């Protein structure tokens, strides 16, 4: 994935990131969250949804026991590209997912940039005051985790 620049975000009271964070490497994910923290108003909410690695692993262990399906569901690796076009695409885009999170690792990352209250929200719920047409159950069947996190009312520095 090419370098990602997040400095163009504008100040807002709330925001949502759905199934995007896992497409960034660890440094890019931290950069994105730091920038989101910077531009959110104090008390603002960022709602994050990502595939939940622990839920997928439990599904594998308790239900399917199909390693091929489990590996494919993480989208961390893919078959080696064959042909020039496929090879170039892989060089430019890389694997579909660069990192997977479970609830605990996502909370650690979120809190490391200064957000608070990153408790899991059940599908269909949000702390965003007016979610408009935001699909609060997007990818529910894919074993996701939803984390609304809040920029504290006090303090403004990044960690």
N, CA, C and O atoms as a DFTB+ gen file, in Angstrom:
636 C
 N C O
     1  1       0.853      -1.177       0.000
     2  2       0.000       0.000       0.000
     3  2       0.892       1.232       0.000
     4  3       1.855       1.281       0.766
     5  1       0.612       2.208      -0.816
     6  2       1.404       3.429      -0.808
     7  2       1.232       4.179       0.508
     8  3       0.288       3.932       1.258
     9  1       2.149       5.088       0.774
    10  2       2.065       5.902       1.983
    11  2       0.695       6.570       2.068
    12  3       0.177       7.084       1.077
    13  1       0.130       6.551       3.250
    14  2      -1.199       7.132       3.445
    15  2      -1.053       8.428       4.232
    16  3      -0.385       8.450       5.265
    17  1      -1.658       9.489       3.765
    18  2      -1.602      10.800       4.407
    19  2      -2.976      11.155       4.932
    20  3      -3.952      11.157       4.181
    21  1      -3.059      11.460       6.231
    22  2      -4.340      11.748       6.856
    23  2      -4.460      13.204       7.282
    24  3      -5.424      13.540       7.971
    25  1      -3.563      14.062       6.923
    26  2      -3.581      15.443       7.387
    27  2      -4.725      16.268       6.818
    28  3      -4.933      17.404       7.245
    29  1      -5.464      15.725       5.869
    30  2      -6.532      16.517       5.267
    31  2      -7.865      16.388       5.999
    32  3      -8.862      16.972       5.574
    33  1      -7.892      15.632       7.090
    34  2      -9.135      15.519       7.843
    35  2      -9.493      16.866       8.454
    36  3      -8.609      17.630       8.841
    37  1     -10.771      17.155       8.539
    38  2     -11.216      18.420       9.118
    39  2     -11.923      18.172      10.440
    40  3     -12.444      17.082      10.677
    41  1     -11.941      19.180      11.298
    42  2     -12.518      19.047      12.627
    43  2     -13.992      18.662      12.539
    44  3     -14.739      19.172      11.703
    45  1     -14.383      17.764      13.409
    46  2     -15.766      17.317      13.437
    47  2     -16.100      16.742      14.808
    48  3     -15.199      16.336      15.542
    49  1     -17.389      16.701      15.165
    50  2     -17.783      16.188      16.465
    51  2     -17.804      14.664      16.531
    52  3     -17.705      14.096      17.618
    53  1     -17.932      13.993      15.383
    54  2     -17.997      12.535      15.375
    55  2     -17.575      12.021      14.010
    56  3     -17.628      12.739      13.011
    57  1     -17.150      10.751      13.989
    58  2     -16.714      10.165      12.741
    59  2     -16.827       8.654      12.849
    60  3     -17.042       8.109      13.932
    61  1     -16.679       7.979      11.704
    62  2     -16.809       6.528      11.667
    63  2     -15.770       5.955      10.719
    64  3     -15.532       6.501       9.642
    65  1     -15.152       4.854      11.125
    66  2     -14.247       4.106      10.266
    67  2     -14.723       2.662      10.288
    68  3     -14.660       2.004      11.327
    69  1     -15.192       2.170       9.164
    70  2     -15.722       0.814       9.111
    71  2     -14.889      -0.044       8.176
    72  3     -14.825       0.202       6.972
    73  1     -14.262      -1.042       8.744
    74  2     -13.467      -2.010       7.998
    75  2     -12.453      -1.322       7.087
    76  3     -12.348      -1.631       5.900
    77  1     -11.719      -0.393       7.664
    78  2     -10.649       0.296       6.960
    79  2      -9.320       0.090       7.678
    80  3      -8.283      -0.064       7.035
    81  1      -9.348       0.087       9.004
    82  2      -8.122       0.056       9.797
    83  2      -7.263      -1.172       9.494
    84  3      -6.035      -1.080       9.501
    85  1      -7.884      -2.306       9.233
    86  2      -7.138      -3.540       8.968
    87  2      -6.406      -3.493       7.624
    88  3      -5.550      -4.339       7.363
    89  1      -6.729      -2.522       6.772
    90  2      -6.052      -2.375       5.490
    91  2      -4.784      -1.519       5.608
    92  3      -4.058      -1.339       4.630
    93  1      -4.530      -1.004       6.789
    94  2      -3.345      -0.199       7.053
    95  2      -2.340      -1.018       7.847
    96  3      -2.721      -1.891       8.627
    97  1      -1.047      -0.734       7.647
    98  2      -0.085      -1.398       8.517
    99  2      -0.135      -0.722       9.889
   100  3      -0.850       0.264      10.065
   101  1       0.605      -1.234      10.842
   102  2       0.502      -0.736      12.216
   103  2       0.842       0.757      12.318
   104  3       0.156       1.497      13.024
   105  1       1.874       1.195      11.635
   106  2       2.263       2.611      11.700
   107  2       1.186       3.491      11.066
   108  3       0.863       4.551      11.603
   109  1       0.629       3.067       9.936
   110  2      -0.431       3.835       9.285
   111  2      -1.688       3.884      10.148
   112  3      -2.356       4.916      10.216
   113  1      -2.012       2.771      10.806
   114  2      -3.200       2.731      11.673
   115  2      -3.041       3.703      12.835
   116  3      -3.972       4.433      13.176
   117  1      -1.869       3.708      13.432
   118  2      -1.618       4.645      14.545
   119  2      -1.673       6.088      14.043
   120  3      -2.204       6.962      14.728
   121  1      -1.130       6.342      12.858
   122  2      -1.164       7.683      12.261
   123  2      -2.610       8.117      12.020
   124  3      -2.980       9.246      12.340
   125  1      -3.424       7.228      11.458
   126  2      -4.826       7.545      11.220
   127  2      -5.542       7.876      12.527
   128  3      -6.246       8.882      12.614
   129  1      -5.364       7.036      13.540
   130  2      -6.042       7.265      14.818
   131  2      -5.558       8.547      15.481
   132  3      -6.349       9.268      16.089
   133  1      -4.262       8.838      15.369
   134  2      -3.727      10.084      15.931
   135  2      -4.340      11.302      15.248
   136  3      -4.671      12.292      15.900
   137  1      -4.486      11.216      13.933
   138  2      -5.083      12.327      13.198
   139  2      -6.568      12.456      13.524
   140  3      -7.075      13.569      13.669
   141  1      -7.267      11.331      13.641
   142  2      -8.679      11.373      14.035
   143  2      -8.819      11.997      15.420
   144  3      -9.726      12.795      15.654
   145  1      -7.930      11.638      16.331
   146  2      -7.956      12.218      17.680
   147  2      -7.741      13.732      17.600
   148  3      -8.412      14.504      18.284
   149  1      -6.794      14.140      16.752
   150  2      -6.468      15.560      16.629
   151  2      -7.665      16.365      16.134
   152  3      -7.933      17.451      16.648
   153  1      -8.385      15.848      15.144
   154  2      -9.440      16.646      14.528
   155  2     -10.802      16.517      15.206
   156  3     -11.674      17.360      14.995
   157  1     -10.999      15.488      16.009
   158  2     -12.283      15.374      16.703
   159  2     -12.391      16.436      17.784
   160  3     -11.420      16.734      18.479
   161  1     -13.561      16.994      17.915
   162  2     -13.802      17.936      19.005
   163  2     -13.696      17.184      20.323
   164  3     -13.903      15.971      20.375
   165  1     -13.370      17.917      21.395
   166  2     -13.346      17.279      22.718
   167  2     -14.728      16.706      23.005
   168  3     -15.742      17.375      22.801
   169  1     -14.761      15.475      23.476
   170  2     -16.017      14.780      23.701
   171  2     -16.553      14.114      22.438
   172  3     -17.587      13.446      22.479
   173  1     -15.854      14.291      21.310
   174  2     -16.276      13.695      20.045
   175  2     -16.087      12.192      20.039
   176  3     -15.271      11.655      20.789
   177  1     -16.841      11.519      19.195
   178  2     -16.845      10.061      19.131
   179  2     -16.302       9.590      17.785
   180  3     -16.684      10.101      16.732
   181  1     -15.416       8.619      17.839
   182  2     -14.962       7.907      16.648
   183  2     -15.459       6.478      16.782
   184  3     -15.132       5.801      17.757
   185  1     -16.234       6.013      15.833
   186  2     -16.747       4.633      15.853
   187  2     -15.916       3.823      14.876
   188  3     -15.853       4.141      13.689
   189  1     -15.278       2.775      15.378
   190  2     -14.408       1.933      14.568
   191  2     -14.991       0.528      14.496
   192  3     -15.402      -0.034      15.511
   193  1     -15.024      -0.032      13.301
   194  2     -15.424      -1.424      13.107
   195  2     -14.311      -2.136      12.358
   196  3     -13.828      -1.649      11.336
   197  1     -13.913      -3.278      12.864
   198  2     -12.892      -4.102      12.214
   199  2     -13.283      -5.572      12.351
   200  3     -14.065      -5.929      13.233
   201  1     -12.738      -6.427      11.477
   202  2     -12.926      -7.860      11.687
   203  2     -12.282      -8.249      13.025
   204  3     -11.203      -7.758      13.357
   205  1     -12.925      -9.108      13.776
   206  2     -12.426      -9.523      15.090
   207  2     -11.734     -10.877      14.952
   208  3     -12.386     -11.895      14.719
   209  1     -10.408     -10.882      15.097
   210  2      -9.634     -12.102      14.917
   211  2     -10.039     -13.175      15.923
   212  3     -10.127     -14.348      15.561
   213  1     -10.286     -12.803      17.169
   214  2     -10.659     -13.797      18.177
   215  2     -11.999     -14.453      17.834
   216  3     -12.139     -15.669      17.962
   217  1     -12.962     -13.679      17.411
   218  2     -14.258     -14.252      17.021
   219  2     -14.101     -15.199      15.831
   220  3     -14.728     -16.256      15.782
   221  1     -13.269     -14.814      14.887
   222  2     -13.044     -15.686      13.732
   223  2     -12.350     -16.974      14.163
   224  3     -12.684     -18.055      13.678
   225  1     -11.380     -16.859      15.078
   226  2     -10.686     -18.051      15.569
   227  2     -11.651     -18.962      16.333
   228  3     -11.604     -20.183      16.182
   229  1     -12.514     -18.377      17.140
   230  2     -13.509     -19.192      17.861
   231  2     -14.459     -19.883      16.895
   232  3     -14.805     -21.050      17.080
   233  1     -14.879     -19.157      15.864
   234  2     -15.760     -19.750      14.853
   235  2     -15.065     -20.948      14.211
   236  3     -15.676     -21.994      13.990
   237  1     -13.790     -20.777      13.919
   238  2     -13.012     -21.867      13.337
   239  2     -12.943     -23.062      14.292
   240  3     -13.208     -24.195      13.890
   241  1     -12.590     -22.812      15.547
   242  2     -12.415     -23.896      16.512
   243  2     -13.725     -24.577      16.907
   244  3     -13.767     -25.794      17.089
   245  1     -14.787     -23.792      17.037
   246  2     -16.043     -24.340      17.544
   247  2     -16.987     -24.832      16.453
   248  3     -17.850     -25.670      16.713
   249  1     -16.831     -24.321      15.234
   250  2     -17.800     -24.681      14.197
   251  2     -17.163     -25.349      12.996
   252  3     -17.357     -26.543      12.765
   253  1     -16.404     -24.579      12.230
   254  2     -16.000     -25.060      10.908
   255  2     -14.821     -26.018      10.930
   256  3     -14.813     -27.006      10.197
   257  1     -13.833     -25.740      11.755
   258  2     -12.583     -26.513      11.781
   259  2     -12.003     -26.674      10.369
   260  3     -11.405     -27.699      10.042
   261  1     -12.191     -25.654       9.554
   262  2     -11.708     -25.634       8.178
   263  2     -10.612     -24.577       8.080
   264  3     -10.892     -23.384       7.961
   265  1      -9.364     -25.031       8.131
   266  2      -8.229     -24.113       8.141
   267  2      -8.160     -23.259       6.882
   268  3      -7.765     -22.095       6.944
   269  1      -8.540     -23.822       5.751
   270  2      -8.507     -23.050       4.511
   271  2      -9.470     -21.870       4.583
   272  3      -9.117     -20.748       4.218
   273  1     -10.681     -22.128       5.053
   274  2     -11.661     -21.044       5.188
   275  2     -11.208     -20.014       6.207
   276  3     -11.359     -18.811       5.991
   277  1     -10.653     -20.483       7.320
   278  2     -10.176     -19.551       8.348
   279  2      -9.071     -18.668       7.786
   280  3      -9.120     -17.446       7.929
   281  1      -8.074     -19.277       7.149
   282  2      -6.981     -18.503       6.572
   283  2      -7.477     -17.488       5.559
   284  3      -7.038     -16.338       5.557
   285  1      -8.388     -17.911       4.701
   286  2      -8.938     -16.996       3.700
   287  2      -9.734     -15.873       4.350
   288  3      -9.729     -14.747       3.851
   289  1     -10.425     -16.163       5.465
   290  2     -11.254     -15.134       6.107
   291  2     -10.421     -14.014       6.711
   292  3     -10.919     -12.902       6.882
   293  1      -9.163     -14.287       7.036
   294  2      -8.316     -13.231       7.599
   295  2      -7.823     -12.272       6.523
   296  3      -7.487     -11.125       6.817
   297  1      -7.781     -12.732       5.294
   298  2      -7.300     -11.941       4.158
   299  2      -5.911     -11.351       4.388
   300  3      -5.559     -10.314       3.825
   301  1      -5.126     -12.035       5.231
   302  2      -3.761     -11.586       5.490
   303  2      -2.797     -12.071       4.415
   304  3      -1.734     -11.480       4.222
   305  1      -3.146     -13.104       3.742
   306  2      -2.292     -13.649       2.695
   307  2      -3.170     -14.100       1.541
   308  3      -4.377     -14.291       1.687
   309  1      -2.549     -14.259       0.424
   310  2      -3.277     -14.715      -0.755
   311  2      -2.350     -15.603      -1.561
   312  3      -1.149     -15.675      -1.302
   313  1      -2.918     -16.264      -2.524
   314  2      -2.079     -17.061      -3.410
   315  2      -1.064     -16.146      -4.085
   316  3      -1.331     -14.970      -4.332
   317  1       0.082     -16.698      -4.374
   318  2       1.123     -15.961      -5.077
   319  2       0.572     -15.493      -6.421
   320  3      -0.027     -16.279      -7.155
   321  1       0.774     -14.210      -6.747
   322  2       0.222     -13.723      -8.018
   323  2       0.936     -14.353      -9.210
   324  3       2.145     -14.581      -9.183
   325  1       0.167     -14.625     -10.242
   326  2       0.721     -15.187     -11.481
   327  2       0.414     -14.222     -12.612
   328  3      -0.716     -13.759     -12.765
   329  1       1.420     -13.931     -13.388
   330  2       1.257     -13.010     -14.508
   331  2       1.676     -11.602     -14.111
   332  3       1.715     -11.246     -12.933
   333  1       1.984     -10.820     -15.125
   334  2       2.489      -9.464     -14.908
   335  2       1.458      -8.564     -14.233
   336  3       1.787      -7.872     -13.269
   337  1       0.230      -8.561     -14.714
   338  2      -0.797      -7.677     -14.152
   339  2      -1.068      -8.016     -12.690
   340  3      -1.162      -7.117     -11.854
   341  1      -1.194      -9.287     -12.379
   342  2      -1.455      -9.706     -10.995
   343  2      -0.267      -9.367     -10.101
   344  3      -0.453      -8.956      -8.956
   345  1       0.939      -9.534     -10.606
   346  2       2.143      -9.218      -9.825
   347  2       2.245      -7.724      -9.540
   348  3       2.574      -7.321      -8.425
   349  1       1.960      -6.903     -10.554
   350  2       1.987      -5.451     -10.350
   351  2       0.924      -5.012      -9.353
   352  3       1.181      -4.168      -8.494
   353  1      -0.264      -5.582      -9.468
   354  2      -1.330      -5.239      -8.521
   355  2      -0.912      -5.595      -7.103
   356  3      -1.133      -4.812      -6.180
   357  1      -0.311      -6.766      -6.918
   358  2       0.117      -7.169      -5.588
   359  2       1.207      -6.243      -5.057
   360  3       1.217      -5.908      -3.873
   361  1       2.126      -5.829      -5.933
   362  2       3.178      -4.899      -5.519
   363  2       2.595      -3.555      -5.078
   364  3       3.065      -2.959      -4.109
   365  1       1.576      -3.085      -5.788
   366  2       0.970      -1.795      -5.474
   367  2       0.007      -1.855      -4.289
   368  3      -0.030      -0.936      -3.472
   369  1      -0.755      -2.912      -4.197
   370  2      -1.815      -2.995      -3.194
   371  2      -1.401      -3.844      -2.004
   372  3      -1.753      -3.524      -0.868
   373  1      -0.666      -4.912      -2.238
   374  2      -0.288      -5.827      -1.173
   375  2      -1.449      -6.721      -0.795
   376  3      -2.448      -6.791      -1.511
   377  1      -1.318      -7.406       0.333
   378  2      -2.423      -8.258       0.767
   379  2      -3.635      -7.411       1.126
   380  3      -3.495      -6.218       1.398
   381  1      -4.798      -7.997       1.132
   382  2      -6.022      -7.247       1.441
   383  2      -5.945      -6.639       2.831
   384  3      -6.235      -5.456       3.011
   385  1      -5.558      -7.435       3.807
   386  2      -5.429      -6.941       5.182
   387  2      -3.959      -6.933       5.575
   388  3      -3.210      -7.861       5.271
   389  1      -3.568      -5.873       6.252
   390  2      -2.190      -5.783       6.726
   391  2      -2.078      -6.151       8.197
   392  3      -0.987      -6.458       8.679
   393  1      -3.186      -6.122       8.907
   394  2      -3.160      -6.456      10.333
   395  2      -4.548      -6.895      10.746
   396  3      -5.544      -6.458      10.169
   397  1      -4.613      -7.755      11.741
   398  2      -5.893      -8.170      12.311
   399  2      -5.875      -7.820      13.789
   400  3      -4.826      -7.837      14.433
   401  1      -7.035      -7.507      14.310
   402  2      -7.186      -7.097      15.702
   403  2      -8.192      -7.998      16.395
   404  3      -9.143      -8.483      15.782
   405  1      -7.965      -8.212      17.677
   406  2      -9.047      -8.700      18.524
   407  2      -9.435      -7.510      19.390
   408  3      -8.824      -6.446      19.292
   409  1     -10.431      -7.678      20.224
   410  2     -10.921      -6.545      21.007
   411  2      -9.816      -5.915      21.846
   412  3      -9.684      -4.692      21.881
   413  1      -9.027      -6.738      22.518
   414  2      -7.991      -6.207      23.412
   415  2      -6.912      -5.440      22.657
   416  3      -6.489      -4.373      23.101
   417  1      -6.459      -5.974      21.513
   418  2      -5.394      -5.278      20.774
   419  2      -5.906      -3.984      20.163
   420  3      -5.166      -3.004      20.079
   421  1      -7.163      -3.968      19.736
   422  2      -7.737      -2.736      19.183
   423  2      -7.877      -1.669      20.261
   424  3      -7.562      -0.503      20.024
   425  1      -8.340      -2.054      21.430
   426  2      -8.468      -1.094      22.530
   427  2      -7.105      -0.529      22.903
   428  3      -6.981       0.674      23.130
   429  1      -6.073      -1.380      22.972
   430  2      -4.721      -0.882      23.290
   431  2      -4.277       0.172      22.276
   432  3      -3.746       1.218      22.650
   433  1      -4.497      -0.109      21.000
   434  2      -4.106       0.839      19.957
   435  2      -4.899       2.138      20.074
   436  3      -4.323       3.225      20.018
   437  1      -6.200       2.032      20.235
   438  2      -7.065       3.210      20.358
   439  2      -6.646       4.069      21.551
   440  3      -6.516       5.287      21.432
   441  1      -6.440       3.432      22.685
   442  2      -6.082       4.177      23.900
   443  2      -4.666       4.729      23.840
   444  3      -4.356       5.708      24.518
   445  1      -3.797       4.110      23.033
   446  2      -2.409       4.579      22.953
   447  2      -2.299       5.971      22.342
   448  3      -1.294       6.652      22.544
   449  1      -3.320       6.406      21.596
   450  2      -3.287       7.746      21.009
   451  2      -4.105       8.752      21.814
   452  3      -4.155       9.930      21.459
   453  1      -4.751       8.300      22.902
   454  2      -5.441       9.231      23.783
   455  2      -6.940       9.067      23.915
   456  3      -7.550       9.705      24.773
   457  1      -7.560       8.221      23.081
   458  2      -9.005       8.006      23.207
   459  2      -9.330       7.288      24.508
   460  3      -8.493       6.577      25.064
   461  1     -10.552       7.481      24.985
   462  2     -11.054       6.818      26.189
   463  2     -12.329       6.063      25.858
   464  3     -12.894       6.210      24.775
   465  1     -12.768       5.261      26.799
   466  2     -14.083       4.596      26.723
   467  2     -14.261       3.788      25.452
   468  3     -15.262       3.940      24.752
   469  1     -13.306       2.937      25.149
   470  2     -13.381       2.137      23.923
   471  2     -14.036       0.782      24.195
   472  3     -13.561      -0.246      23.712
   473  1     -15.107       0.779      24.953
   474  2     -15.829      -0.459      25.241
   475  2     -16.571      -0.930      23.994
   476  3     -16.996      -0.119      23.171
   477  1     -16.719      -2.232      23.864
   478  2     -17.398      -2.770      22.694
   479  2     -18.861      -2.348      22.671
   480  3     -19.536      -2.318      23.700
   481  1     -19.318      -2.032      21.502
   482  2     -20.728      -1.692      21.290
   483  2     -21.367      -2.838      20.518
   484  3     -20.785      -3.320      19.547
   485  1     -22.535      -3.280      20.921
   486  2     -23.194      -4.340      20.155
   487  2     -23.604      -3.834      18.778
   488  3     -23.804      -2.634      18.588
   489  1     -23.730      -4.756      17.806
   490  2     -24.181      -4.345      16.476
   491  2     -25.480      -3.560      16.581
   492  3     -26.375      -3.912      17.350
   493  1     -25.569      -2.502      15.806
   494  2     -26.784      -1.702      15.788
   495  2     -26.772      -0.533      16.751
   496  3     -27.683       0.294      16.724
   497  1     -25.751      -0.444      17.610
   498  2     -25.703       0.665      18.568
   499  2     -24.529       1.580      18.246
   500  3     -23.573       1.180      17.581
   501  1     -24.618       2.811      18.729
   502  2     -23.537       3.770      18.552
   503  2     -23.679       4.890      19.565
   504  3     -24.766       5.142      20.084
   505  1     -22.579       5.552      19.838
   506  2     -22.608       6.765      20.660
   507  2     -22.695       8.009      19.782
   508  3     -22.830       9.122      20.291
   509  1     -22.619       7.827      18.484
   510  2     -22.732       8.954      17.566
   511  2     -24.154       9.492      17.665
   512  3     -25.120       8.748      17.492
   513  1     -24.276      10.778      17.943
   514  2     -25.570      11.389      18.222
   515  2     -26.548      11.224      17.069
   516  3     -27.678      10.786      17.279
   517  1     -26.139      11.561      15.872
   518  2     -27.025      11.450      14.718
   519  2     -26.297      10.659      13.631
   520  3     -25.627      11.253      12.786
   521  1     -26.418       9.323      13.639
   522  2     -25.673       8.525      12.670
   523  2     -26.204       8.608      11.250
   524  3     -25.595       8.060      10.331
   525  1     -27.332       9.284      11.053
   526  2     -27.878       9.415       9.702
   527  2     -28.119       8.054       9.082
   528  3     -28.770       7.196       9.679
   529  1     -27.595       7.858       7.887
   530  2     -27.805       6.601       7.166
   531  2     -26.689       5.589       7.409
   532  3     -26.587       4.601       6.681
   533  1     -25.864       5.814       8.406
   534  2     -24.781       4.906       8.739
   535  2     -25.353       3.525       9.062
   536  3     -26.223       3.397       9.924
   537  1     -24.870       2.503       8.378
   538  2     -25.332       1.131       8.623
   539  2     -24.642       0.606       9.876
   540  3     -23.475       0.218       9.829
   541  1     -25.355       0.594      10.982
   542  2     -24.782       0.193      12.266
   543  2     -24.646      -1.320      12.408
   544  3     -24.131      -1.804      13.416
   545  1     -25.094      -2.052      11.431
   546  2     -24.965      -3.511      11.459
   547  2     -24.116      -4.025      10.282
   548  3     -24.144      -5.210       9.952
   549  1     -23.374      -3.117       9.667
   550  2     -22.555      -3.490       8.520
   551  2     -21.605      -4.626       8.899
   552  3     -20.893      -4.559       9.901
   553  1     -21.617      -5.640       8.092
   554  2     -20.729      -6.795       8.230
   555  2     -20.872      -7.525       9.565
   556  3     -19.924      -8.142      10.049
   557  1     -22.043      -7.448      10.140
   558  2     -22.292      -8.126      11.411
   559  2     -21.996      -9.624      11.313
   560  3     -21.445     -10.215      12.242
   561  1     -22.361     -10.228      10.194
   562  2     -22.181     -11.671      10.027
   563  2     -20.724     -12.071       9.866
   564  3     -20.404     -13.259       9.919
   565  1     -19.839     -11.109       9.671
   566  2     -18.424     -11.409       9.443
   567  2     -17.600     -11.431      10.719
   568  3     -16.372     -11.377      10.648
   569  1     -18.220     -11.508      11.859
   570  2     -17.505     -11.559      13.132
   571  2     -16.651     -10.308      13.315
   572  3     -15.425     -10.385      13.383
   573  1     -17.307      -9.173      13.393
   574  2     -16.638      -7.885      13.562
   575  2     -16.708      -7.445      15.013
   576  3     -17.459      -8.009      15.810
   577  1     -15.927      -6.443      15.343
   578  2     -16.037      -5.779      16.635
   579  2     -16.217      -4.294      16.367
   580  3     -15.578      -3.734      15.476
   581  1     -17.082      -3.662      17.135
   582  2     -17.372      -2.230      17.001
   583  2     -16.910      -1.529      18.256
   584  3     -17.252      -1.939      19.364
   585  1     -16.138      -0.481      18.091
   586  2     -15.588       0.258      19.228
   587  2     -15.867       1.742      19.075
   588  3     -15.199       2.411      18.286
   589  1     -16.836       2.274      19.810
   590  2     -16.940       3.731      19.860
   591  2     -15.906       4.215      20.870
   592  3     -15.821       3.665      21.968
   593  1     -15.136       5.212      20.530
   594  2     -14.163       5.753      21.469
   595  2     -14.335       7.269      21.508
   596  3     -14.768       7.885      20.534
   597  1     -13.996       7.843      22.629
   598  2     -14.302       9.244      22.889
   599  2     -13.018      10.027      23.117
   600  3     -12.129       9.594      23.850
   601  1     -12.939      11.192      22.473
   602  2     -11.839      12.102      22.798
   603  2     -12.207      12.769      24.102
   604  3     -13.287      13.349      24.214
   605  1     -11.320      12.700      25.107
   606  2     -11.646      13.255      26.429
   607  2     -11.977      14.755      26.361
   608  3     -11.479      15.483      25.503
   609  1     -12.818      15.180      27.277
   610  2     -13.170      16.593      27.375
   611  2     -11.989      17.430      27.852
   612  3     -11.858      18.592      27.470
   613  1     -11.144      16.854      28.672
   614  2      -9.974      17.549      29.206
   615  2      -8.733      17.063      28.477
   616  3      -8.659      15.900      28.081
   617  1      -7.770      17.937      28.301
   618  2      -6.508      17.582      27.680
   619  2      -6.644      17.492      26.178
   620  3      -7.718      17.187      25.659
   621  1      -5.570      17.755      25.490
   622  2      -5.650      17.725      24.037
   623  2      -4.398      17.147      23.386
   624  3      -4.338      17.052      22.160
   625  1      -3.403      16.759      24.172
   626  2      -2.170      16.303      23.565
   627  2      -2.235      14.833      23.217
   628  3      -2.891      14.046      23.900
   629  1      -1.545      14.469      22.145
   630  2      -1.441      13.084      21.748
   631  2      -0.423      12.405      22.630
   632  3       0.491      13.042      23.154
   633  1      -0.586      11.122      22.787
   634  2       0.395      10.353      23.559
   635  2       1.508       9.896      22.673
   636  3       2.435       9.233      23.138
